Amino acid sequence: MGKTREDRIRDLRERAEQLQAQARMLAQQNDRKKRALATRRRILLGACVEDLARRGDLSDGQIRTWLDRYLSRDLDRAAFGLPSGSSLSPEALACEQPQG
């Protein structure tokens, strides 16, 4: 005896749920890969800046200015020896431009 309409509807709904679960799993995997790539880029950029500073192509003052502008969390600022909040005045931030 063949499946009833209700059985077919139930089977299709179950299959739809399975496909949605697979789609969520693939999206999560994709998000993890994107985050990993973003992290790798940040690490490489940091290594590049460190190398430029080591070679003298960037001054410590330039790097501190960038960090002071960018870092707002006290924990992050402390990692680079910066005080809580911005230590530079808006005027000082505007005047300190990287030399090209």
VOMARMAR-257127 format. One record per atom (N, C-alpha, C): residue number from 1; residue in three letters; chain; atom name; x, y, z. Coordinates in nm, 2 decimals. Atoms other than C-alpha are relative to their C-alpha. Layout:
BEGIN
[pt NUM,'ALA','A','CA',[X,Y,Z]]
...
END
This chain:
BEGIN
[pt 1,'MET','A','N',[0.08,-0.12,0.00]]
[pt 1,'MET','A','CA',[0.00,0.00,0.00]]
[pt 1,'MET','A','C',[0.09,0.12,0.00]]
[pt 2,'GLY','A','N',[-0.08,-0.12,0.02]]
[pt 2,'GLY','A','CA',[0.13,0.34,-0.10]]
[pt 2,'GLY','A','C',[-0.01,0.09,0.12]]
[pt 3,'LYS','A','N',[0.01,-0.10,-0.11]]
[pt 3,'LYS','A','CA',[0.20,0.63,0.14]]
[pt 3,'LYS','A','C',[-0.12,0.09,-0.02]]
[pt 4,'THR','A','N',[0.11,-0.10,0.01]]
[pt 4,'THR','A','CA',[-0.08,0.86,0.23]]
[pt 4,'THR','A','C',[0.06,0.14,-0.02]]
[pt 5,'ARG','A','N',[-0.05,-0.14,0.02]]
[pt 5,'ARG','A','CA',[-0.06,1.23,0.16]]
[pt 5,'ARG','A','C',[0.07,0.05,0.13]]
[pt 6,'GLU','A','N',[-0.06,-0.04,-0.13]]
[pt 6,'GLU','A','CA',[0.01,1.29,0.53]]
[pt 6,'GLU','A','C',[0.14,-0.06,0.02]]
[pt 7,'ASP','A','N',[-0.13,0.06,-0.01]]
[pt 7,'ASP','A','CA',[0.30,1.05,0.52]]
[pt 7,'ASP','A','C',[0.10,0.07,-0.09]]
[pt 8,'ARG','A','N',[-0.09,-0.07,0.09]]
[pt 8,'ARG','A','CA',[0.45,1.22,0.22]]
[pt 8,'ARG','A','C',[0.03,0.14,0.05]]
[pt 9,'ILE','A','N',[-0.02,-0.13,-0.06]]
[pt 9,'ILE','A','CA',[0.40,1.56,0.38]]
[pt 9,'ILE','A','C',[0.10,-0.01,0.12]]
[pt 10,'ARG','A','N',[-0.09,0.02,-0.11]]
[pt 10,'ARG','A','CA',[0.57,1.44,0.70]]
[pt 10,'ARG','A','C',[0.15,-0.03,-0.05]]
[pt 11,'ASP','A','N',[-0.13,0.03,0.05]]
[pt 11,'ASP','A','CA',[0.86,1.29,0.50]]
[pt 11,'ASP','A','C',[0.07,0.12,-0.07]]
[pt 12,'LEU','A','N',[-0.06,-0.12,0.06]]
[pt 12,'LEU','A','CA',[0.91,1.61,0.30]]
[pt 12,'LEU','A','C',[0.04,0.10,0.11]]
[pt 13,'ARG','A','N',[-0.04,-0.10,-0.11]]
[pt 13,'ARG','A','CA',[0.91,1.82,0.62]]
[pt 13,'ARG','A','C',[0.12,-0.05,0.07]]
[pt 14,'GLU','A','N',[-0.12,0.05,-0.06]]
[pt 14,'GLU','A','CA',[1.17,1.59,0.77]]
[pt 14,'GLU','A','C',[0.12,0.02,-0.09]]
[pt 15,'ARG','A','N',[-0.11,-0.03,0.09]]
[pt 15,'ARG','A','CA',[1.38,1.62,0.46]]
[pt 15,'ARG','A','C',[0.04,0.14,0.00]]
[pt 16,'ALA','A','N',[-0.02,-0.14,-0.01]]
[pt 16,'ALA','A','CA',[1.34,1.99,0.47]]
[pt 16,'ALA','A','C',[0.08,0.04,0.12]]
[pt 17,'GLU','A','N',[-0.07,-0.03,-0.12]]
[pt 17,'GLU','A','CA',[1.46,2.00,0.83]]
[pt 17,'GLU','A','C',[0.15,-0.05,-0.01]]
[pt 18,'GLN','A','N',[-0.13,0.06,0.02]]
[pt 18,'GLN','A','CA',[1.76,1.78,0.74]]
[pt 18,'GLN','A','C',[0.08,0.10,-0.09]]
[pt 19,'LEU','A','N',[-0.07,-0.09,0.09]]
[pt 19,'LEU','A','CA',[1.85,2.02,0.45]]
[pt 19,'LEU','A','C',[0.03,0.13,0.07]]
[pt 20,'GLN','A','N',[-0.03,-0.12,-0.08]]
[pt 20,'GLN','A','CA',[1.82,2.32,0.68]]
[pt 20,'GLN','A','C',[0.11,-0.02,0.09]]
[pt 21,'ALA','A','N',[-0.11,0.03,-0.09]]
[pt 21,'ALA','A','CA',[2.05,2.16,0.93]]
[pt 21,'ALA','A','C',[0.13,-0.01,-0.07]]
[pt 22,'GLN','A','N',[-0.12,0.00,0.08]]
[pt 22,'GLN','A','CA',[2.30,2.09,0.66]]
[pt 22,'GLN','A','C',[0.04,0.14,-0.04]]
[pt 23,'ALA','A','N',[-0.03,-0.14,0.04]]
[pt 23,'ALA','A','CA',[2.28,2.45,0.54]]
[pt 23,'ALA','A','C',[0.06,0.08,0.11]]
[pt 24,'ARG','A','N',[-0.06,-0.07,-0.12]]
[pt 24,'ARG','A','CA',[2.34,2.58,0.89]]
[pt 24,'ARG','A','C',[0.14,-0.05,0.03]]
[pt 25,'MET','A','N',[-0.14,0.05,-0.02]]
[pt 25,'MET','A','CA',[2.64,2.35,0.93]]
[pt 25,'MET','A','C',[0.10,0.05,-0.10]]
[pt 26,'LEU','A','N',[-0.09,-0.05,0.10]]
[pt 26,'LEU','A','CA',[2.79,2.46,0.60]]
[pt 26,'LEU','A','C',[0.02,0.15,0.03]]
[pt 27,'ALA','A','N',[-0.02,-0.15,-0.02]]
[pt 27,'ALA','A','CA',[2.73,2.83,0.69]]
[pt 27,'ALA','A','C',[0.09,0.02,0.12]]
[pt 28,'GLN','A','N',[-0.09,-0.01,-0.11]]
[pt 28,'GLN','A','CA',[2.90,2.77,1.03]]
[pt 28,'GLN','A','C',[0.14,-0.03,-0.04]]
[pt 29,'GLN','A','N',[-0.14,0.03,0.05]]
[pt 29,'GLN','A','CA',[3.20,2.61,0.86]]
[pt 29,'GLN','A','C',[0.06,0.12,-0.08]]
[pt 30,'ASN','A','N',[-0.05,-0.11,0.08]]
[pt 30,'ASN','A','CA',[3.22,2.90,0.62]]
[pt 30,'ASN','A','C',[0.03,0.12,0.09]]
[pt 31,'ASP','A','N',[-0.03,-0.11,-0.10]]
[pt 31,'ASP','A','CA',[3.20,3.15,0.91]]
[pt 31,'ASP','A','C',[0.13,-0.02,0.07]]
[pt 32,'ARG','A','N',[-0.12,0.03,-0.07]]
[pt 32,'ARG','A','CA',[3.48,2.97,1.09]]
[pt 32,'ARG','A','C',[0.12,0.02,-0.09]]
[pt 33,'LYS','A','N',[-0.11,-0.02,0.09]]
[pt 33,'LYS','A','CA',[3.70,2.97,0.78]]
[pt 33,'LYS','A','C',[0.03,0.15,-0.02]]
[pt 34,'LYS','A','N',[-0.02,-0.15,0.02]]
[pt 34,'LYS','A','CA',[3.64,3.35,0.73]]
[pt 34,'LYS','A','C',[0.06,0.06,0.12]]
[pt 35,'ARG','A','N',[-0.07,-0.06,-0.13]]
[pt 35,'ARG','A','CA',[3.73,3.42,1.10]]
[pt 35,'ARG','A','C',[0.14,-0.04,0.00]]
[pt 36,'ALA','A','N',[-0.14,0.04,-0.01]]
[pt 36,'ALA','A','CA',[4.04,3.21,1.07]]
[pt 36,'ALA','A','C',[0.09,0.08,-0.10]]
[pt 37,'LEU','A','N',[-0.08,-0.08,0.10]]
[pt 37,'LEU','A','CA',[4.15,3.40,0.75]]
[pt 37,'LEU','A','C',[0.02,0.14,0.05]]
[pt 38,'ALA','A','N',[-0.02,-0.13,-0.06]]
[pt 38,'ALA','A','CA',[4.08,3.73,0.92]]
[pt 38,'ALA','A','C',[0.10,0.00,0.11]]
[pt 39,'THR','A','N',[-0.11,0.01,-0.11]]
[pt 39,'THR','A','CA',[4.29,3.62,1.22]]
[pt 39,'THR','A','C',[0.13,-0.01,-0.06]]
[pt 40,'ARG','A','N',[-0.13,0.01,0.07]]
[pt 40,'ARG','A','CA',[4.57,3.52,0.99]]
[pt 40,'ARG','A','C',[0.05,0.13,-0.06]]
[pt 41,'ARG','A','N',[-0.04,-0.13,0.06]]
[pt 41,'ARG','A','CA',[4.56,3.85,0.81]]
[pt 41,'ARG','A','C',[0.05,0.10,0.11]]
[pt 42,'ARG','A','N',[-0.04,-0.09,-0.11]]
[pt 42,'ARG','A','CA',[4.58,4.04,1.15]]
[pt 42,'ARG','A','C',[0.14,-0.04,0.05]]
[pt 43,'ILE','A','N',[-0.13,0.04,-0.05]]
[pt 43,'ILE','A','CA',[4.87,3.83,1.26]]
[pt 43,'ILE','A','C',[0.11,0.04,-0.10]]
[pt 44,'LEU','A','N',[-0.10,-0.04,0.10]]
[pt 44,'LEU','A','CA',[5.06,3.89,0.93]]
[pt 44,'LEU','A','C',[0.02,0.15,-0.01]]
[pt 45,'LEU','A','N',[-0.01,-0.15,0.00]]
[pt 45,'LEU','A','CA',[4.98,4.26,0.94]]
[pt 45,'LEU','A','C',[0.08,0.04,0.12]]
[pt 46,'GLY','A','N',[-0.07,-0.03,-0.12]]
[pt 46,'GLY','A','CA',[5.11,4.27,1.29]]
[pt 46,'GLY','A','C',[0.15,-0.03,-0.02]]
[pt 47,'ALA','A','N',[-0.14,0.04,0.02]]
[pt 47,'ALA','A','CA',[5.43,4.09,1.19]]
[pt 47,'ALA','A','C',[0.07,0.10,-0.10]]
[pt 48,'CYS','A','N',[-0.05,-0.10,0.09]]
[pt 48,'CYS','A','CA',[5.47,4.33,0.90]]
[pt 48,'CYS','A','C',[0.04,0.13,0.07]]
[pt 49,'VAL','A','N',[-0.03,-0.13,-0.08]]
[pt 49,'VAL','A','CA',[5.44,4.64,1.13]]
[pt 49,'VAL','A','C',[0.12,-0.02,0.09]]
[pt 50,'GLU','A','N',[-0.11,0.03,-0.09]]
[pt 50,'GLU','A','CA',[5.68,4.48,1.38]]
[pt 50,'GLU','A','C',[0.13,0.01,-0.08]]
[pt 51,'ASP','A','N',[-0.12,0.01,0.08]]
[pt 51,'ASP','A','CA',[5.93,4.42,1.10]]
[pt 51,'ASP','A','C',[0.04,0.14,-0.05]]
[pt 52,'LEU','A','N',[-0.02,-0.14,0.04]]
[pt 52,'LEU','A','CA',[5.89,4.78,0.97]]
[pt 52,'LEU','A','C',[0.06,0.08,0.11]]
[pt 53,'ALA','A','N',[-0.05,-0.07,-0.12]]
[pt 53,'ALA','A','CA',[5.95,4.91,1.32]]
[pt 53,'ALA','A','C',[0.14,-0.04,0.03]]
[pt 54,'ARG','A','N',[-0.13,0.05,-0.03]]
[pt 54,'ARG','A','CA',[6.25,4.69,1.37]]
[pt 54,'ARG','A','C',[0.11,0.05,-0.09]]
[pt 55,'ARG','A','N',[-0.09,-0.05,0.10]]
[pt 55,'ARG','A','CA',[6.41,4.81,1.05]]
[pt 55,'ARG','A','C',[0.01,0.15,0.00]]
[pt 56,'GLY','A','N',[-0.01,-0.14,-0.01]]
[pt 56,'GLY','A','CA',[6.34,5.17,1.14]]
[pt 56,'GLY','A','C',[-0.09,0.07,-0.10]]
[pt 57,'ASP','A','N',[0.09,-0.06,0.10]]
[pt 57,'ASP','A','CA',[6.08,5.23,0.86]]
[pt 57,'ASP','A','C',[-0.12,0.07,0.07]]
[pt 58,'LEU','A','N',[0.11,-0.06,-0.08]]
[pt 58,'LEU','A','CA',[5.82,5.31,1.13]]
[pt 58,'LEU','A','C',[0.06,0.04,0.14]]
[pt 59,'SER','A','N',[-0.05,-0.04,-0.13]]
[pt 59,'SER','A','CA',[5.89,5.50,1.45]]
[pt 59,'SER','A','C',[-0.10,-0.06,0.11]]
[pt 60,'ASP','A','N',[0.09,0.04,-0.11]]
[pt 60,'ASP','A','CA',[5.76,5.39,1.79]]
[pt 60,'ASP','A','C',[-0.11,0.10,0.02]]
[pt 61,'GLY','A','N',[0.10,-0.11,-0.01]]
[pt 61,'GLY','A','CA',[5.58,5.72,1.80]]
[pt 61,'GLY','A','C',[-0.12,-0.02,-0.09]]
[pt 62,'GLN','A','N',[0.10,0.02,0.09]]
[pt 62,'GLN','A','CA',[5.39,5.64,1.49]]
[pt 62,'GLN','A','C',[-0.09,-0.12,0.04]]
[pt 63,'ILE','A','N',[0.07,0.12,-0.04]]
[pt 63,'ILE','A','CA',[5.29,5.30,1.61]]
[pt 63,'ILE','A','C',[-0.09,0.03,0.12]]
[pt 64,'ARG','A','N',[0.07,-0.03,-0.12]]
[pt 64,'ARG','A','CA',[5.19,5.43,1.95]]
[pt 64,'ARG','A','C',[-0.12,0.09,-0.03]]
[pt 65,'THR','A','N',[0.11,-0.09,0.04]]
[pt 65,'THR','A','CA',[4.98,5.70,1.78]]
[pt 65,'THR','A','C',[-0.12,-0.08,-0.06]]
[pt 66,'TRP','A','N',[0.10,0.08,0.06]]
[pt 66,'TRP','A','CA',[4.80,5.44,1.57]]
[pt 66,'TRP','A','C',[-0.08,-0.08,0.11]]
[pt 67,'LEU','A','N',[0.06,0.08,-0.10]]
[pt 67,'LEU','A','CA',[4.74,5.22,1.87]]
[pt 67,'LEU','A','C',[-0.09,0.08,0.09]]
[pt 68,'ASP','A','N',[0.08,-0.09,-0.09]]
[pt 68,'ASP','A','CA',[4.62,5.51,2.08]]
[pt 68,'ASP','A','C',[-0.13,0.04,-0.07]]
[pt 69,'ARG','A','N',[0.12,-0.04,0.07]]
[pt 69,'ARG','A','CA',[4.37,5.60,1.81]]
[pt 69,'ARG','A','C',[-0.10,-0.12,-0.01]]
[pt 70,'TYR','A','N',[0.08,0.12,0.03]]
[pt 70,'TYR','A','CA',[4.25,5.24,1.76]]
[pt 70,'TYR','A','C',[-0.05,-0.07,0.12]]
[pt 71,'LEU','A','N',[0.03,0.09,-0.12]]
[pt 71,'LEU','A','CA',[4.25,5.07,2.10]]
[pt 71,'LEU','A','C',[-0.09,0.08,0.10]]
[pt 72,'SER','A','N',[0.09,-0.07,-0.10]]
[pt 72,'SER','A','CA',[3.96,5.16,2.33]]
[pt 72,'SER','A','C',[-0.01,-0.08,0.13]]
[pt 73,'ARG','A','N',[0.02,0.08,-0.12]]
[pt 73,'ARG','A','CA',[3.94,4.87,2.57]]
[pt 73,'ARG','A','C',[0.13,0.01,0.09]]
[pt 74,'ASP','A','N',[-0.11,-0.01,-0.09]]
[pt 74,'ASP','A','CA',[4.16,4.91,2.88]]
[pt 74,'ASP','A','C',[0.10,-0.12,-0.01]]
[pt 75,'LEU','A','N',[-0.08,0.12,0.00]]
[pt 75,'LEU','A','CA',[4.28,4.55,2.86]]
[pt 75,'LEU','A','C',[0.09,0.00,-0.13]]
[pt 76,'ASP','A','N',[-0.08,-0.01,0.12]]
[pt 76,'ASP','A','CA',[4.40,4.60,2.50]]
[pt 76,'ASP','A','C',[0.10,0.11,0.01]]
[pt 77,'ARG','A','N',[-0.09,-0.11,-0.02]]
[pt 77,'ARG','A','CA',[4.56,4.93,2.58]]
[pt 77,'ARG','A','C',[0.12,-0.04,0.09]]
[pt 78,'ALA','A','N',[-0.10,0.04,-0.09]]
[pt 78,'ALA','A','CA',[4.74,4.78,2.87]]
[pt 78,'ALA','A','C',[0.10,-0.10,-0.06]]
[pt 79,'ALA','A','N',[-0.09,0.09,0.06]]
[pt 79,'ALA','A','CA',[4.89,4.51,2.65]]
[pt 79,'ALA','A','C',[0.11,0.07,-0.08]]
[pt 80,'PHE','A','N',[-0.10,-0.08,0.07]]
[pt 80,'PHE','A','CA',[5.08,4.79,2.47]]
[pt 80,'PHE','A','C',[0.06,0.11,0.09]]
[pt 81,'GLY','A','N',[-0.05,-0.10,-0.09]]
[pt 81,'GLY','A','CA',[5.16,4.99,2.78]]
[pt 81,'GLY','A','C',[-0.06,0.14,-0.02]]
[pt 82,'LEU','A','N',[0.08,-0.13,0.01]]
[pt 82,'LEU','A','CA',[4.90,5.26,2.70]]
[pt 82,'LEU','A','C',[-0.09,0.02,0.12]]
[pt 83,'PRO','A','N',[0.09,-0.03,-0.11]]
[pt 83,'PRO','A','CA',[4.71,5.43,2.97]]
[pt 83,'PRO','A','C',[-0.15,-0.02,-0.04]]
[pt 84,'SER','A','N',[0.15,0.01,0.02]]
[pt 84,'SER','A','CA',[4.33,5.39,3.01]]
[pt 84,'SER','A','C',[-0.04,0.13,-0.08]]
[pt 85,'GLY','A','N',[0.05,-0.11,0.08]]
[pt 85,'GLY','A','CA',[4.15,5.61,2.76]]
[pt 85,'GLY','A','C',[0.11,0.05,-0.10]]
[pt 86,'SER','A','N',[-0.10,-0.06,0.10]]
[pt 86,'SER','A','CA',[4.33,5.82,2.49]]
[pt 86,'SER','A','C',[0.10,0.09,0.08]]
[pt 87,'SER','A','N',[-0.11,-0.08,-0.06]]
[pt 87,'SER','A','CA',[4.66,5.96,2.61]]
[pt 87,'SER','A','C',[0.03,0.12,-0.08]]
[pt 88,'LEU','A','N',[-0.04,-0.11,0.08]]
[pt 88,'LEU','A','CA',[4.69,6.19,2.32]]
[pt 88,'LEU','A','C',[-0.12,0.10,-0.02]]
[pt 89,'SER','A','N',[0.10,-0.10,0.03]]
[pt 89,'SER','A','CA',[4.49,6.51,2.27]]
[pt 89,'SER','A','C',[-0.05,-0.01,-0.14]]
[pt 90,'PRO','A','N',[0.04,-0.01,0.14]]
[pt 90,'PRO','A','CA',[4.28,6.55,1.96]]
[pt 90,'PRO','A','C',[0.09,0.08,-0.09]]
[pt 91,'GLU','A','N',[-0.09,-0.08,0.08]]
[pt 91,'GLU','A','CA',[4.52,6.82,1.84]]
[pt 91,'GLU','A','C',[0.13,-0.08,-0.03]]
[pt 92,'ALA','A','N',[-0.12,0.08,0.02]]
[pt 92,'ALA','A','CA',[4.82,6.59,1.89]]
[pt 92,'ALA','A','C',[-0.03,-0.12,-0.10]]
[pt 93,'LEU','A','N',[0.03,0.10,0.10]]
[pt 93,'LEU','A','CA',[4.64,6.31,1.70]]
[pt 93,'LEU','A','C',[-0.01,0.05,-0.14]]
[pt 94,'ALA','A','N',[0.02,-0.06,0.13]]
[pt 94,'ALA','A','CA',[4.56,6.54,1.41]]
[pt 94,'ALA','A','C',[0.14,0.04,-0.06]]
[pt 95,'CYS','A','N',[-0.13,-0.04,0.05]]
[pt 95,'CYS','A','CA',[4.92,6.66,1.39]]
[pt 95,'CYS','A','C',[0.10,-0.11,-0.03]]
[pt 96,'GLU','A','N',[-0.10,0.12,0.02]]
[pt 96,'GLU','A','CA',[5.10,6.32,1.40]]
[pt 96,'GLU','A','C',[-0.05,-0.08,-0.11]]
[pt 97,'GLN','A','N',[0.03,0.08,0.12]]
[pt 97,'GLN','A','CA',[5.07,6.19,1.05]]
[pt 97,'GLN','A','C',[0.12,-0.08,-0.04]]
[pt 98,'PRO','A','N',[-0.12,0.08,0.05]]
[pt 98,'PRO','A','CA',[5.29,5.90,0.92]]
[pt 98,'PRO','A','C',[0.07,0.07,-0.11]]
[pt 99,'GLN','A','N',[-0.08,-0.06,0.11]]
[pt 99,'GLN','A','CA',[5.57,6.03,0.71]]
[pt 99,'GLN','A','C',[0.02,-0.09,-0.11]]
[pt 100,'GLY','A','N',[0.00,0.09,0.12]]
[pt 100,'GLY','A','CA',[5.57,5.89,0.36]]
[pt 100,'GLY','A','C',[0.12,0.02,-0.07]]
END
